[in-house]
Amino acid sequence: MFDDSTISDLKEKIDCWKNEKYKKTISKFPERKKEFYTSSNISVDVQYSPIDVADIDYCNDIGNAGEYPFTRGVQPNMFRGKLWTMRQYAGFGSAEETNKRYKFLLSEGQTGLSVAFDLPTQIGYDSDNQMSFGEVGKVGVAIDSLEDMETLFDGIPLDKVSTSMTINSTAAILLAMYIAVGEKQGVSPEKLRGTIQNDILKEYVARGTYIFPPKESMRIITDIFEYCTKNLPEWNTISISGYHIREAGATAVQEVAFTLADGIAYVEAAIKAGLAVDEFGKRLSFFFNSHNNFIEEIAKFRAARRIWARLMKERFDSKDPKAMMLRFHTQTGGSTLTAQQPENNIIRVTLQALAAVLGGTQSLHTNSMDEALALPSEKAVTIALRTQQVIAYESGVADTVDPFAGSYYVEYLTNKIEEEVNKYFDKIDSLGGMVKAIEGGYVQKEIQDSAYKYQKDIEKKDAIVVGLNKFTMEEKLPEELLKVNPEVEKLQIEKLKKLKAKRDNAKVKDILEKIEGAAKSDTNLMPLILEAVKSYATLGEISDSLRKVFGEYKSSVIL
């Protein structure tokens, strides 16, 4: 970006400034720390200049928005046209209760739905299974059958909203239910818009809501890719998730590296299954965390877009720019929220949301201030939604594309994150790819080490968390916390009994046997799963049919 003569003159002036002005100042007024680092342990200098970005080629490294390598964004005008989708994550108790929350959020200006499912739904158990005891409706909504799904979206036209579902092991089943609800509303599959998370690899390293072994899980994912490419052209078939990797303790660099490495594995699996990269590649999406280090987060999003574009073009020979675009949803950092002084979380979430917008997110969820204590109350979730609306309509940051572009520090960090991510790619490739790296425990160990270091930094007060290890005070527990109806589990079990009594059980038995047979072959499972949910086979019954063939994955302990 600058010629050699300019850089040489500038270096001389900066060296003079450091020796004469800077060193004299810190000798009288010492700095707060001996050294400054980002959350990814990238050293932070006192200031940045053209010297730090001298090797950047504007066209090849930054470019214009909407053009390869998409560093500045995936659309030429970004938020000057359509704002990001404001998609608050919600789900608790029964489908009836969650439906009311969805309608409330939509009435308050939310522009997309995001479904949180309870733990039994996530791991393929019906509410009446003994494994579900005490967990029904607790961390999300309980969905046992198409009947529940119909209730969940009652009065919500699926051709008018975009829906994201945070679901992985049972993603095929929940997607089939969503398709069936759409058909009952008169909405054809090709008109449905939304996303299923469907990212099983990160479950093995970060969340644990897996059912089947990696190989069989990847088979289900590629079946979904194939089915949606042909039948749901507007549907995002996967949301490759760094969010939960970050929540487990990863750094910003590790979040990008492991997320995109998962993406590489999914692309390789799809190509191996005979799918065309420029077809399924256009329906891939990503899901990132927005954490506390404001500038690093902006740089992280920019770097992720550029890295993915280069991967798709150079590693996978993609020719279609739309297949090279990294489109992503962002959620503010749940693990950064504190139960102490919960109002402070409003400030944290505001900064995190602002970083996501400045980083060019396509949709955004802002966490509620009380989420370290309970599921969000109506008041808290309204404040969280209003945070997005103030950023969108009052701050001015949505009026120009990538406003931090050209900042010496931001461009330096963007480059540095890409450099560090590529080192992880080299290591993962040397281990035989992401699946092998996960099976061998490499990824889990890296995340655990980072989480341990961060916790020790908090304990030693090397990392300050306001209200937790500094600026503490005596306080009372907030009174307006959401409490899940303790009768939900009993009501769900009663609904299941009534459903099984009135449905055609012979038809259900027949389709479940067909699913079991298809699982033993290479037949695409999606059409049969869709047929099963339409016959009111339950999520647990369908999962059990697959368990009989695929078995269950047992993780090894990583020390």
C-alpha positions in Angstrom: 0.0 0.0 0.0 3.0 2.3 0.5 6.3 2.6 -1.4 9.6 1.6 0.2 10.8 5.2 0.5 7.7 6.3 2.4 7.9 3.3 4.7 11.6 3.9 5.4 11.0 7.6 6.3 8.0 6.7 8.5 10.0 4.0 10.3 12.7 6.6 11.2 10.1 9.0 12.5 8.3 6.4 14.6 11.6 5.1 16.1 12.4 8.7 17.1 9.0 9.1 18.7 9.3 5.8 20.6 12.8 6.7 21.9 12.1 10.4 22.8 8.4 10.8 23.6 7.0 7.4 24.4 9.8 6.0 26.6 9.9 9.3 28.6 6.2 9.2 29.2 6.1 5.7 30.5 9.1 6.3 32.7 7.0 9.0 34.5 3.6 7.3 34.1 4.0 3.5 33.9 1.5 1.6 31.8 -1.2 -0.6 33.4 0.5 -3.8 32.3 3.9 -4.8 31.2 2.5 -6.3 28.0 -0.9 -6.1 26.3 -2.6 -9.0 24.5 -5.9 -9.7 22.7 -8.0 -12.7 23.9 -6.1 -14.8 21.4 -2.7 -13.9 23.0 -1.8 -11.6 20.0 0.6 -9.0 21.3 -0.8 -5.4 21.1 1.6 -2.6 20.3 1.2 0.9 21.6 0.1 2.1 18.2 -0.1 0.9 14.6 1.0 2.7 11.4 1.4 2.0 7.6 4.5 0.0 8.5 2.2 -2.7 10.0 0.1 -3.0 6.9 2.8 -2.3 4.2 2.3 -5.7 2.5 -1.4 -5.4 2.1 -2.7 -5.4 -1.5 -6.0 -3.5 -1.4 -7.7 -5.4 -4.3 -6.5 -8.9 -3.2 -6.7 -8.6 0.6 -9.4 -6.0 1.3 -11.3 -5.3 -1.9 -14.7 -3.8 -2.4 -17.8 -5.1 -0.5 -19.6 -7.8 -2.3 -16.5 -8.9 -4.3 -13.9 -11.6 -3.7 -12.3 -12.0 -1.1 -15.4 -10.4 0.7 -13.3 -9.0 3.5 -15.5 -6.0 3.7 -18.8 -7.8 3.4 -20.9 -10.1 1.2 -23.2 -7.4 -0.2 -22.1 -4.3 -2.1 -24.2 -1.9 0.0 -24.5 -4.0 3.2 -26.8 -2.4 5.7 -27.6 0.7 3.6 -30.1 -1.6 1.9 -31.5 -4.3 4.2 -30.5 -4.4 7.9 -29.4 -7.6 9.5 -32.1 -10.0 10.6 -32.9 -9.4 14.3 -33.3 -12.9 15.4 -33.8 -13.4 19.2 -33.1 -17.0 20.4 -36.2 -18.2 22.3 -37.8 -21.4 23.5 -38.9 -22.7 26.8 -41.5 -25.0 28.4 -44.3 -26.0 26.0 -44.9 -25.2 22.4 -47.9 -23.1 23.5 -45.7 -20.9 25.9 -43.0 -20.5 23.3 -45.5 -19.6 20.6 -46.7 -16.7 22.8 -43.1 -15.5 23.2 -42.6 -15.6 19.4 -45.7 -13.5 18.8 -44.6 -11.0 21.4 -41.1 -10.7 19.9 -42.5 -10.3 16.4 -44.9 -7.6 17.6 -41.9 -5.7 19.1 -40.0 -5.6 15.8 -38.1 -8.9 15.7 -37.6 -9.8 12.0 -36.7 -13.5 12.3 -37.4 -16.5 14.6 -34.7 -18.6 16.3 -35.8 -21.8 18.1 -34.2 -23.1 21.3 -35.0 -26.8 21.9 -34.9 -28.6 25.2 -32.2 -31.1 25.9 -34.3 -34.3 25.3 -35.3 -32.9 21.8 -31.7 -32.2 21.0 -30.5 -35.7 21.8 -33.4 -37.7 20.4 -35.6 -38.6 23.4 -39.3 -38.1 23.8 -40.6 -36.4 26.9 -41.8 -39.7 28.3 -38.4 -41.3 28.1 -36.7 -41.9 31.5 -33.6 -40.1 30.1 -35.7 -36.9 29.8 -36.7 -36.8 33.5 -36.2 -33.3 34.9 -35.1 -31.8 31.6 -38.4 -31.4 29.7 -38.8 -27.8 28.6 -36.0 -26.5 30.7 -33.4 -25.1 28.3 -35.7 -24.8 25.3 -39.0 -25.9 24.0 -40.1 -29.6 24.1 -40.9 -31.0 20.7 -42.0 -34.6 20.6 -44.0 -34.7 17.4 -45.4 -32.8 14.4 -48.4 -31.9 16.7 -46.0 -29.9 18.9 -44.4 -28.2 15.9 -47.9 -27.2 14.6 -48.6 -25.6 17.9 -45.2 -23.9 18.0 -45.9 -22.0 14.7 -49.6 -21.6 15.1 -50.6 -18.2 13.6 -47.1 -17.6 12.3 -47.1 -17.7 8.5 -43.9 -19.5 7.4 -43.8 -17.8 4.1 -43.4 -14.5 5.9 -40.7 -15.3 8.4 -37.2 -16.8 8.4 -36.6 -19.4 11.0 -33.3 -20.6 12.5 -33.3 -23.8 14.5 -30.5 -24.6 16.8 -30.5 -28.4 16.4 -27.9 -30.8 15.4 -28.2 -34.6 16.0 -32.0 -34.5 15.3 -31.8 -31.7 12.7 -33.2 -33.9 9.9 -36.3 -34.7 12.0 -37.0 -31.1 13.0 -36.5 -29.9 9.5 -39.0 -32.5 8.3 -41.5 -31.3 10.9 -41.0 -27.7 9.7 -41.6 -28.7 6.1 -44.7 -30.5 7.1 -46.0 -27.5 9.1 -45.4 -25.3 6.0 -47.3 -27.7 3.8 -50.2 -27.7 6.2 -50.2 -23.8 6.0 -50.1 -24.1 2.2 -46.5 -23.0 2.0 -44.5 -25.1 -0.4 -40.9 -26.2 0.6 -39.2 -24.0 -2.0 -40.7 -20.9 -0.3 -39.3 -21.8 3.2 -36.5 -19.6 4.4 -34.3 -20.3 7.3 -31.4 -22.4 8.8 -30.8 -25.6 10.7 -27.6 -25.6 12.7 -26.9 -29.2 11.7 -23.2 -28.9 12.8 -22.4 -32.2 14.5 -18.6 -31.9 14.5 -18.6 -29.0 17.0 -20.9 -31.1 19.2 -18.1 -33.6 19.7 -15.7 -30.9 20.9 -17.9 -28.2 22.6 -21.5 -29.1 23.5 -22.0 -32.8 23.6 -25.5 -33.1 22.2 -24.5 -35.8 19.7 -26.1 -39.2 19.2 -24.4 -41.1 16.5 -20.7 -41.7 15.7 -19.0 -39.1 13.4 -19.1 -41.1 10.2 -22.9 -41.8 10.5 -23.6 -38.3 11.5 -21.8 -37.0 8.4 -23.9 -39.3 6.3 -27.1 -37.7 7.6 -25.7 -34.2 7.0 -24.9 -34.9 3.4 -28.4 -36.5 2.9 -29.8 -33.1 4.1 -27.5 -31.2 1.8 -28.7 -33.3 -1.2 -32.4 -33.1 -0.3 -32.4 -29.4 0.3 -30.4 -28.6 -2.8 -33.2 -30.2 -4.8 -36.3 -29.2 -2.7 -35.5 -26.2 -0.4 -33.5 -23.8 -2.5 -33.9 -20.9 0.0 -32.9 -23.0 3.0 -29.5 -22.8 4.7 -28.6 -26.5 5.2 -26.0 -26.0 7.9 -24.9 -23.3 10.3 -21.3 -24.2 11.0 -21.0 -23.0 14.5 -18.0 -21.3 16.2 -20.3 -19.9 18.9 -20.3 -23.0 21.0 -16.6 -23.6 20.4 -16.0 -20.1 21.8 -18.4 -20.7 24.7 -16.4 -23.8 25.6 -13.3 -21.6 26.1 -11.6 -21.1 22.7 -9.9 -17.9 21.7 -11.0 -15.8 18.8 -8.3 -17.4 16.6 -9.3 -20.9 17.7 -13.0 -20.1 17.1 -12.3 -19.2 13.4 -9.8 -22.0 12.9 -11.9 -24.9 14.3 -15.1 -23.6 12.8 -13.7 -23.2 9.3 -11.9 -26.6 9.7 -15.3 -28.1 10.4 -16.5 -26.3 7.2 -13.7 -27.9 5.2 -14.8 -31.4 6.5 -18.4 -30.8 5.5 -17.4 -29.6 2.0 -15.1 -32.6 1.5 -17.9 -35.0 2.7 -20.4 -33.4 0.3 -18.1 -33.6 -2.6 -17.3 -37.2 -1.8 -21.1 -37.9 -1.8 -21.2 -36.5 -5.4 -22.6 -33.0 -4.8 -21.3 -30.0 -6.7 -19.5 -27.5 -4.6 -21.1 -24.5 -6.4 -24.5 -25.9 -5.7 -24.5 -26.8 -2.0 -21.8 -24.2 -1.3 -24.3 -21.4 -1.7 -26.5 -22.7 1.1 -23.7 -23.0 3.7 -23.9 -20.5 6.6 -21.9 -19.9 9.7 -22.6 -18.9 13.3 -20.1 -17.0 15.4 -19.8 -15.6 18.9 -19.2 -11.9 19.6 -17.0 -11.6 22.6 -15.6 -8.8 24.7 -12.5 -7.7 22.9 -14.2 -5.2 20.6 -11.5 -4.6 18.0 -10.4 -8.2 17.8 -14.0 -9.3 17.2 -14.4 -6.9 14.3 -11.1 -8.2 12.8 -12.1 -11.8 13.4 -15.3 -11.5 11.3 -13.4 -9.8 8.5 -10.7 -12.4 8.5 -13.1 -15.3 8.6 -14.8 -14.1 5.4 -11.5 -13.7 3.6 -10.2 -17.1 4.7 -13.4 -18.9 3.7 -13.4 -17.3 0.3 -9.9 -18.3 -0.4 -10.5 -21.9 0.9 -13.5 -22.3 -1.4 -11.7 -20.8 -4.4 -8.2 -22.3 -4.0 -8.8 -25.6 -2.2 -12.2 -26.6 -3.6 -12.0 -24.9 -7.0 -15.3 -23.0 -6.6 -16.2 -20.8 -9.5 -19.3 -19.2 -8.2 -18.7 -16.1 -6.0 -21.9 -16.9 -4.1 -20.4 -20.2 -3.0 -17.4 -18.4 -1.7 -19.3 -16.0 0.5 -19.2 -16.6 4.2 -22.6 -15.6 5.5 -23.0 -15.7 9.2 -25.3 -15.3 12.2 -23.9 -13.8 15.4 -24.9 -14.2 19.0 -23.4 -12.2 21.8 -21.2 -14.1 24.3 -23.3 -16.0 26.8 -20.3 -17.0 28.8 -19.3 -13.4 29.3 -22.6 -12.7 31.2 -22.3 -12.4 35.0 -24.9 -13.2 37.6 -23.3 -10.4 39.7 -24.6 -6.9 38.8 -26.7 -8.3 35.8 -27.3 -4.8 34.5 -23.7 -4.7 33.5 -24.6 -7.3 30.9 -26.6 -4.7 29.0 -23.3 -2.8 28.4 -21.4 -6.0 27.5 -24.0 -7.1 25.0 -24.2 -3.6 23.4 -20.4 -3.6 22.7 -20.6 -7.2 21.4 -23.6 -6.5 19.2 -21.8 -3.4 17.8 -18.7 -5.4 17.0 -20.9 -7.9 15.1 -22.6 -5.2 13.1 -19.3 -3.5 12.3 -18.0 -6.9 11.3 -20.8 -7.4 8.8 -23.1 -10.0 10.3 -26.2 -11.2 8.4 -28.3 -11.8 11.5 -27.9 -11.2 15.2 -29.1 -12.4 18.6 -28.5 -10.2 21.6 -28.4 -12.0 25.0 -30.6 -10.8 27.8 -29.1 -9.3 31.0 -30.6 -12.0 33.2 -29.5 -15.1 31.3 -26.7 -15.9 33.8 -29.6 -16.4 36.3 -32.5 -17.9 34.3 -34.1 -18.1 30.9 -34.7 -14.5 29.8 -37.7 -12.6 31.2 -40.0 -10.6 28.9 -38.5 -7.3 30.1 -34.9 -8.4 29.7 -35.5 -9.8 26.2 -37.2 -6.5 25.2 -34.1 -4.6 26.3 -31.9 -7.0 24.3 -34.0 -6.5 21.2 -34.0 -2.7 21.7 -30.2 -2.8 21.8 -30.2 -4.0 18.2 -32.7 -1.5 17.2 -30.8 1.5 18.7 -27.6 0.3 16.9 -29.6 0.0 13.6 -31.5 3.2 13.7 -29.6 5.7 15.9 -25.9 4.9 15.9 -25.1 5.6 12.2 -22.8 2.6 12.0 -25.1 0.9 9.4 -24.8 3.9 7.0 -21.5 2.9 5.4 -19.9 -0.4 4.5 -17.1 -1.7 6.8 -16.3 1.6 8.5 -13.2 0.3 10.3 -11.5 -0.7 7.0 -8.2 1.0 6.7 -7.6 1.2 10.4 -4.0 0.2 10.8 -4.8 -1.8 13.9 -7.9 -3.5 12.4 -6.1 -4.4 9.2 -3.0 -5.7 11.1 -5.3 -7.8 13.4 -7.2 -9.1 10.4 -4.0 -10.3 8.8 -2.6 -11.7 12.0 -5.7 -13.7 12.7 -5.6 -15.2 9.2 -1.9 -16.1 9.7 -2.6 -17.8 13.0 -5.7 -19.6 11.6 -3.6 -21.0 8.7 -1.2 -22.5 11.3 -4.1 -24.4 12.8 -5.1 -25.6 9.3 -1.6 -26.9 8.7 -1.7 -28.8 12.0 -5.2 -30.3 11.4 -4.3 -31.3 7.9 -1.2 -33.1 9.3 -3.5 -35.0 11.6 -5.6 -36.3 8.7 -8.4 -33.7 8.8 -10.9 -32.3 11.3 -12.7 -35.6 12.0 -9.4 -37.3 12.8 -8.3 -34.3 14.9 -11.5 -34.6 16.9 -11.3 -38.3 17.3 -7.7 -38.0 18.6 -8.7 -35.3 21.1 -6.4 -32.5 19.6 -9.2 -29.9 19.2 -10.7 -30.6 22.6 -7.3 -30.3 24.3 -6.6 -26.9 22.6 -9.9 -25.5 23.8 -9.5 -26.9 27.3 -6.1 -25.3 27.6 -7.4 -21.9 26.5 -10.4 -22.2 28.9 -8.0 -23.1 31.8 -5.7 -20.1 31.0 -8.6 -17.7 30.9 -10.0 -18.9 34.2 -6.6 -18.6 35.9 -6.3 -15.1 34.5 -9.6 -14.2 36.1 -8.5 -15.7 39.4 -5.2 -13.9 39.4 -7.0 -10.7 38.2 -4.9 -10.5 35.1 -8.3 -10.4 33.3 -10.8 -8.1 35.0 -14.5 -8.9 34.9 -16.4 -5.9 36.3 -18.6 -6.9 39.2 -17.0 -10.4 39.4 -13.4 -9.9 40.5 -13.3 -6.1 40.7 -15.8 -3.3 41.6 -17.9 -5.9 43.5 -20.8 -4.9 45.8 -23.5 -6.5 47.9 -26.7 -7.0 46.0 -30.1 -8.8 46.1 -31.2 -11.5 43.6 -33.4 -10.0 40.9 -37.1 -10.7 41.4 -38.5 -10.7 37.9 -36.9 -14.0 36.7 -38.6 -16.4 34.3 -39.7 -19.7 35.9 -40.6 -22.6 33.6 -44.0 -24.2 34.5 -43.1 -27.4 36.5 -46.2 -29.1 35.0 -44.7 -29.0 31.4 -43.2 -32.5 31.7 -46.5 -34.0 32.9 -48.5 -32.2 30.2 -46.1 -33.4 27.5 -46.3 -37.0 28.6 -50.1 -36.8 28.6 -50.1 -35.3 25.0 -47.9 -38.1 23.8 -50.2 -40.7 25.2 -53.2 -39.1 23.4 -51.3 -38.8 20.2 -50.2 -42.5 20.2 -53.8 -43.5 20.9 -55.3 -41.6 17.9 -52.7 -42.0 15.2 -52.4 -44.9 12.7 -49.8 -47.0 14.7 -49.5 -49.7 12.0 -48.5 -47.0 9.5 -46.0 -45.6 12.0 -44.5 -49.0 12.6 -44.1 -49.6 8.8 -42.4 -46.2 8.1 -40.0 -46.7 11.1 -39.0 -50.1 9.7 -38.3 -48.4 6.3 -36.1 -45.8 8.0 -34.2 -48.6 9.6 -33.7 -50.3 6.3 -32.7 -47.1 4.5 -30.1 -46.5 7.2 -28.4 -49.8 6.3 -28.1 -48.6 2.6 -27.1 -45.4 0.9 -30.7 -44.3 0.4 -31.3 -40.6 1.3 -33.1 -40.6 4.6 -34.9 -37.3 4.3 -37.9 -38.4 2.3 -38.6 -41.2 4.7 -38.2 -39.0 7.8 -40.6 -36.5 6.2 -43.1 -39.3 5.7 -42.6 -40.5 9.3 -43.3 -37.1 10.9 -46.4 -36.7 8.7 -47.7 -39.9 10.1 -47.0 -38.5 13.6 -44.1 -40.8 14.4 -42.3 -39.1 17.3 -38.8 -37.6 17.4 -37.7 -40.3 19.8 -39.1 -43.2 17.7 -37.4 -41.9 14.6 -34.1 -41.4 16.5 -34.4 -44.9 17.9 -34.8 -46.4 14.5 -31.5 -44.8 13.5 -29.8 -45.8 16.8 -30.5 -49.5 16.0 -28.3 -49.2 12.9 -25.8 -46.4 13.7 -25.3 -47.0 17.4 -24.4 -44.3 19.8 -21.1 -42.4 20.1 -19.1 -42.6 23.4 -16.5 -39.9 23.7 -13.1 -40.6 25.1 -11.8 -38.6 28.1 -9.2 -36.0 27.1 -6.6 -35.2 29.7 
